[in-house]
Amino acid sequence: MTIDKKEIAKTSQIRIDVHLDKENLPINIEWDADDADFDGKESAKGIMLSIFDGLQQNAMRIDLWTQDMNVEEMNLFMFQTLATMADTFEKATGNKELSDEMRDFVHHFGHKANVFGPDHHH
């Protein structure tokens, strides 16, 4: 895809540093961004980065999590990620019906993964 340089008003970067052990497993993840509302680097226990290649028409992804991310945190991370995917899909497509079906699954996932706590009811 060729971009007319006159159209670009700004370039912004997001940086992700992954610190690995001897077996190439993540032990620490740090990130920062030019437009972030904080200074310096923030730590993270996991990232899921999806990039859609318009020419190849496929999604590429990088999924990383640190060794100290426990199952409960992964359950919550997946639940929140799935929920935001439904919101993003609706915002991008305007397809509320399918987005609501995605949200129904996310709610089901949340129950199965015990992210709501014992007092939550369907």
C-alpha positions in Angstrom: 0.0 0.0 0.0 1.4 3.4 -1.0 0.7 6.2 1.4 0.8 9.8 0.2 3.3 11.5 2.5 1.2 14.7 2.5 -1.6 12.8 4.3 0.5 11.9 7.3 0.1 14.5 10.0 2.0 12.6 12.7 3.9 9.4 13.4 3.7 7.8 16.9 5.6 4.8 18.2 4.7 2.1 20.7 7.7 0.2 22.1 7.6 -3.2 23.7 10.7 -4.7 25.5 10.6 -8.4 26.3 13.2 -9.6 28.7 13.9 -13.3 28.3 15.6 -16.0 30.3 18.2 -18.5 29.0 15.4 -20.6 27.5 13.9 -17.5 25.7 10.9 -17.4 28.0 9.6 -14.0 29.0 10.5 -12.9 32.6 9.6 -9.3 32.2 7.6 -7.2 29.7 7.9 -3.4 29.6 6.2 -1.0 27.2 5.9 2.7 26.5 4.3 4.9 23.8 4.8 8.4 22.5 1.2 9.3 23.2 0.9 7.5 26.6 -0.4 9.5 29.5 2.5 8.4 31.7 6.2 8.9 31.7 8.7 6.0 31.5 8.1 2.4 30.9 5.2 0.4 32.3 5.5 -3.3 33.3 3.1 -5.9 32.0 2.6 -9.6 32.6 1.1 -10.4 29.2 0.5 -9.0 25.7 -1.6 -10.1 22.8 -0.7 -8.2 19.6 -2.7 -8.8 16.5 -1.7 -7.3 13.2 -3.8 -7.7 10.0 -1.8 -7.9 6.8 -4.0 -6.3 4.1 -2.0 -7.8 1.2 -1.9 -11.3 2.5 -5.4 -11.0 4.1 -4.4 -12.8 7.3 -3.9 -11.9 10.9 -0.5 -12.3 12.5 -0.1 -12.3 16.2 2.3 -12.3 19.1 1.1 -13.7 22.4 3.5 -13.5 25.3 3.1 -13.8 29.1 5.6 -13.8 31.9 6.4 -16.8 34.0 4.9 -15.2 37.1 1.5 -14.6 35.5 -0.9 -17.0 37.3 -3.9 -18.8 35.9 -6.4 -16.4 37.6 -4.6 -13.4 36.0 -4.6 -15.2 32.6 -8.4 -15.9 33.0 -9.0 -12.2 33.7 -6.7 -11.1 30.9 -8.5 -13.3 28.4 -11.9 -12.3 29.6 -11.1 -8.6 29.4 -9.4 -9.0 26.0 -12.4 -10.9 24.6 -14.8 -8.2 25.9 -12.8 -5.4 24.3 -12.7 -7.4 21.0 -16.5 -7.4 21.0 -16.5 -3.6 21.6 -13.9 -3.0 18.9 -15.8 -5.2 16.4 -19.0 -3.2 17.0 -17.2 0.1 16.7 -15.5 -0.9 13.5 -18.4 -2.6 11.7 -21.6 -1.3 13.4 -22.8 -4.9 13.7 -24.4 -4.7 17.1 -26.2 -8.1 16.7 -23.0 -10.1 16.2 -21.2 -8.0 18.8 -23.9 -8.9 21.3 -23.4 -12.6 20.4 -19.7 -12.2 21.1 -20.5 -10.5 24.5 -22.8 -13.5 25.3 -19.9 -15.8 24.8 -17.6 -13.5 26.8 -20.1 -13.6 29.7 -20.2 -17.4 29.5 -16.4 -17.5 29.4 -16.3 -15.3 32.5 -18.4 -17.7 34.4 -16.4 -20.8 33.3 -13.2 -19.0 34.2 -14.5 -17.7 37.5 -13.7 -14.1 36.9 -16.9 -12.7 38.4 -16.5 -14.0 41.9 -18.9 -16.2 44.0 -21.7 -13.6 44.4 -22.3 -13.1 40.6 -25.4 -14.6 39.1 -26.4 -15.1 35.4 
